[in-house]
């Protein structure tokens, strides 16, 4: 499902025009990104939580060439699904 | 605002802020948005959101684990997991603080390290190989060192021997000087001064009886010397009531480093005084039968000893100064002299000692023979007693000599026999070296012995380990039918008895039979499952094909692995003509499969499914 399909899906469920949903989505993504950028973690109940994690610098050695490379630290977005979502995804049939 | 935990409602508020959006619509939007994603994930779809990233559901395989508390093995069922993969755009945005950092190749290290690692690897192996050889090499080195030492000792021994002659010469030149003393006095002086040497020689003789085959010392004389030395020791120790050898040993250890010069001067002064008149006496005394005659004299001498010791002390002190001068002159000359006179001197001197000691012969003969160690101890006692008579400084100086001589007896026994007591006396300018060399030698010999022991232990342990390995290998074999056959062979070779062979044979045959049976029973079963025509009579359920539905998803859902979609396809052959293009809206029968056929954990099953898949997708 791509962005367009998502918008149409949401629009059909909310009974709203697509362009309005699109605007809402843009507003949402913008706030979402800004908050994440400010190192805030965001939790959505029943779905999961997003947070920024710092991956520490590390030394990697190429197994063949034995070239040692220092990998710098970096910040990544991590998503952890909530147990509710997990249960929903793993419904027993 | 950093590090805060935001909830959906807070996000909504931020969303609404500064935007033409009602809070209500925003709230509803967020709710619907996630529910849509959820539904999509439930259907196994991936959801791509512009500016955020991709949500998808990931299948995590079932895996085995262990209950930490009980140690029980448990199986964690496979499950779907919603994962979020952020867009590159978002990733870069988030990583902005560290975006300037780039991976750095550690060049200087990277050049060296691989080589080092390789070197290490190379070094490890040779080291391993050389380990068993290491003790041998060390031992060889030690052997060489010992050889060198021995040669050194030999080279030293000759100058020492020569020194005797200078002594005698010097003594002869100085003979007239100390003539004031009576014969008795001289013998008295001799006894204190000669005792250490004679005693040490006694110790030598006792400790190394095999080596004593020099012409000067016939067997009888040697034994007599023993007695004499011991007697002297006994005599003096009893007379002066001095403490046991332990104290003497301690003293020697403490004082061995001190006052070598004094020792030199003292002994030499004594020599200069004593020897001239002593020699004639000694020559007479060398014959054994005469010794008995002199016993009475000695008794008298002994009685007088105590009285005259004080006098001697005084004289010795005065003589020291003279002696110092002498030693300086002599030390240069000594090395050039011949050895010839030494032997002559040796015998007479020893005999004088014999005279002194003969008093107690009857009492001590047996003890001496039986207890060589006692003698050596008493040597030290004697040394002490002698020294007790002299001034304190002189006491100390004599002890190192005795100690050195005793120590030397062990290391170079041959030379000891040939060296005379007077020559020993002269040797004390070597005291430092000699004192150290035995210790050095002992340590080296000790190290060599240790090396040998370790070497032996190493191979002993290695043998044991090898045996254990063999045993373990045998045990391992024992678990298989192969082992049964092997043990049969082994037992055949090992046990000649026919009965045991027969029994082992039967056991082996049984074992092989059983294993073969099990293999056979398994093989056809497995073969049946894969080869037998599959009939899909029992159904778990039916699924309706909708947009996004895939056979692989059904397979994953019901059989635990997408590869098993082929069986669903087989069960729905009539409805599905092309597995790549399943018509929508039809009901898919999900057949019940044999657990052995569709076991996601079995590689065999998966491979078979893949084989079928490649057939159907041609």
Interface residues (C-beta under 8 A of the other chain):
Chain A: X1 X2 X3 X6 X9 X10 X13 X14 X16 X20 X21 X23 X24 X25 X26 X27 X28 X29 X30 X31 X32 X33 X34 X35 X36 X37 X38 X39 X40 X41 X42 X43 X44 X45 X46 X47 X48 X50 X52 X59 X60 X65 X66 X67 X68 X69 X70 X71 X72 X73 X74 X75 X76 X77 X79 X81 X85 X86 X88 X89 X90 X91 X93
Chain B: X1 X2 X3 X4 X5 X6 X7 X8 X11 X14 X15 X19 X21 X25 X26 X28 X29 X30 X32 X33 X34 X35 X36 X37 X38 X40 X41 X42 X45 X46 X47 X48 X49 X50 X51 X52 X53 X57 X79 X80 X81 X82 X83 X84 X86 X90 X91 X93 X94 X95 X96 X97 X98 X101 X102 X103 X104 X105 X106 X109 X110 X113 X114 X117 X541 X557 X558
